[in-house]
Amino acid sequence: MGRHCDLCDHVYLATDAIAEQHDRGKRHLRNLANKTELDALARRSVFLFGFPPNSFSTEVDLAQPFSNAFGTVSRVILDSNKGTFAIVEFVDPSSAQNAIAAKSIQIASHKVLIKERKTDFEKKTAPVSEKPVVADVLAKLAEAGTDFEAQVDSLIHEVALSEEDLSNRQNIAEQLTEALADYLPSGARVEVFGSSATGLGTKGCDLDCTILFGGDGLVLAKAAEAGLLRSKFHLMTSDMSLLSGENKLTNEEMAKLTPADRVRYVSKALNDARKSKKAPISDQTPVLDAKCPVIRFFFDHHCAIELSIDNRLGVNNSKWLAALLRSDASGKLRRFLLVLRFWALSGGLFDAGKNHLNHYVLTLLAVAFLQNKGKISPVIHQSNASGVISGWNVGFSVDPRDFSDEKLSELLKEFFKFFAQTPFKDVVVCPRLGRLLSWEEFEAAFPDERIKNNFKHSLLNVQDPFELSHNTAANANEKCLSRLRRLLVVSIAKLKTPTPSLTTLCSADDDRPNNSSAKSTADLTVRVPLNCANATEAAAKAAVERLLVAVLKFEPRMEPGFKRKRVMREEDAQSEFDVEHRLWQGRRGKRREVERSHPEMTEFDAEVEVSRLLLLDEQRATHGTKLLAVRVDVDVESAGDRALDIHFHRIEGADIDFHNLSHFLDTFLKKLVPQLIGDNDAMEM
């Protein structure tokens, strides 16, 4: 397989021989030497930023303080354009590492921020997504063997944030705090909350942050009441140079703004910080119509951030969930919640859009289930600690819990059964009281006018445990709930086997037939021209079904209640199959035997007989061991020359088996499908 040379303008090297010759060439060796020299220079250099334009007029202004603090400086490079950054080169690489570890240095009245110097400036055309791909994770789970707990270990290794990831995210919050320090009230800080703070974060997940202001948050003081503060018009329209440093906002001025205007102001501050290179911010978008307005942006092109203002309720909820996870010394509660998240992701419950579930709602459902099971106390029983935010009692304390005796596969099955039997529209999931309430019980338990007037009745009702007027699942629509119900029922059936598999569980049935995007990403597509007179859509689908089931012995996957799917129904041209035999191997020799002994057989009957003989051969049979699981959908193209597109999506199984099967199907289906469509006798069921 060929490769590209990154040093030589990504030139393509088609073979190993060409690559070897290229690597010995003068151009490549020259580029390699330059790259080595640049890397060495970067290791003994640092990049300085975060100070006002033209703060330092000569190189000596920086060379002396850095020499005194970290080691001998060999050269200083000042930004000759706007004077907003500088580069310091040391004699010793260890001096640069010490400076990077310090993160900043005070020079006169300026706090200078320090980070590593980059020498690779290849432009990123778009932020890079680091989210794990479900299919790739499932492939890793399959490699972990058949033990459920081993598969869970593999899942957590593949998708959960590591300690290093969490540390990097905290570091991003600190960098944002420093970058915004010149624009926000003294003591304001950026704090991480959400899944990155609870221990339930997954790789590539958004980083939820909020700006906190200390004490009781943003409170209007007497200065505001007396009209002594700058006007909203002044704050919204003035250049940021007039609102930074000594002129930056006070707590009272920020408190006077509406939530949307606070986001507008911070968005202006972030934009100014980006221009002055105080933080590597890109793709910045304020979202003003959300319940809690936020600013979405990317940090250093790879970490997606949602930044809110004074979201102390969100921080409190995260602290409560983190305390719940810490209360279980066995770690099984965290494993259970992470498996649930991946299960929901693989089942399409977290699809983009307002009308789907989110991680927080799913976590509250899991907590409510465990409260009903007696494994977690209701929040109201944990409220020994005091605390009030926005008029809500947010105090809590968490007792130690032990989940070590729980079997994860059984716990998951109980969760699926519990909510499969729940009439979502008729009840309120109430983690505060630790049970499901009818609407009459809910209104009696919470007579507060704020709750009566603001709690939205929806198809799914999950009360926030602290902000009691908030239905966290109010946006879920019927399509989302239908998918959830189906996924719950299918998952119960998948866990009823003697040896449950996490791979099978998370290879959820797709209830979205005729999905064009899914077809475009098929692992294999076989196009069969349809030239015969009987080439109706129904006949084509039936022919594909008969070949897969009767000849290749594909087993239709079982629905709950042990009812077989009618796999290629016209209204739902998708199905999933288990493949238990390598009947694509060794067919040529058996075919010769059949042709000699039964020359009168039709093409289809001969193929059925070949498969029968192969199954009788004990060396070829696999005794019911599943090799592959595939999803098949059929699409009849009627424009122009009619053709049948048969899409195969691998759900699980080894690369080599799917590769060999694909090679066989490409010839087999093109030959047999047209014949079978035209043979009415063979099509009779």
Secondary structure, 3 states (H helix, E strand, C coil): CCEEECCCCCEEECCHHHHHHHHCCHHHHHHHHHHHHHHHHHHCEEEEECCCCCCCCCCHHHHHHHHHHCCCEEEEEECCCCCCCEEEEECCHHHHHHHHHHCEEEECCEEEEEEECCCCCCCCCCCCCCCCCHHHHHHHHHHCCCCHHHHHHHHHHHHECCHHHHHHHHHHHHHHHHHHCCCCCCCCEEEEECHHHHCCCECCCCEEEEEECCCCCCCCCHHHHCCCCCCHHHHHHCCHHHCCHHHCCCHHHHHHCCHHHHHHHHHHHHHHHHHCCCCCEEEEEEECCCCCCEEEEEECCCEEEEEEECCHHHHHHHHHHHHHHHHECCCHHHHHHHHHHHHHHHCCCCCCCCCCCCHHHHHHHHHHHHHHCCCCCCHHHHCCCCCEECCEECCCCCCCECCCCCCHHHHHHHHHHHHHCCCHHHEEEECCCCEEEEHHHHHHHCCCHHHHHHCCCCCCCEECCCCCCCECCCCCCHHHHHHHHHHHHHHHHHCCCCCCCHHHHHCCCCCCCCCHHHHHCCCEEEEEECCCCCCCHHHHHHHHHHHHHHHCCCEECEECCCEECCCCECCECEEEEEECCCCCCCHHHHHHHHHHHCCCCCHHHHHHHHHHHHHHCCCCCCCCCCCEEEEEEEEEECCCCCEEEEEEEEEEECHHHHHHHHHHHHHHHHHHHHHHHHCHHHHCC
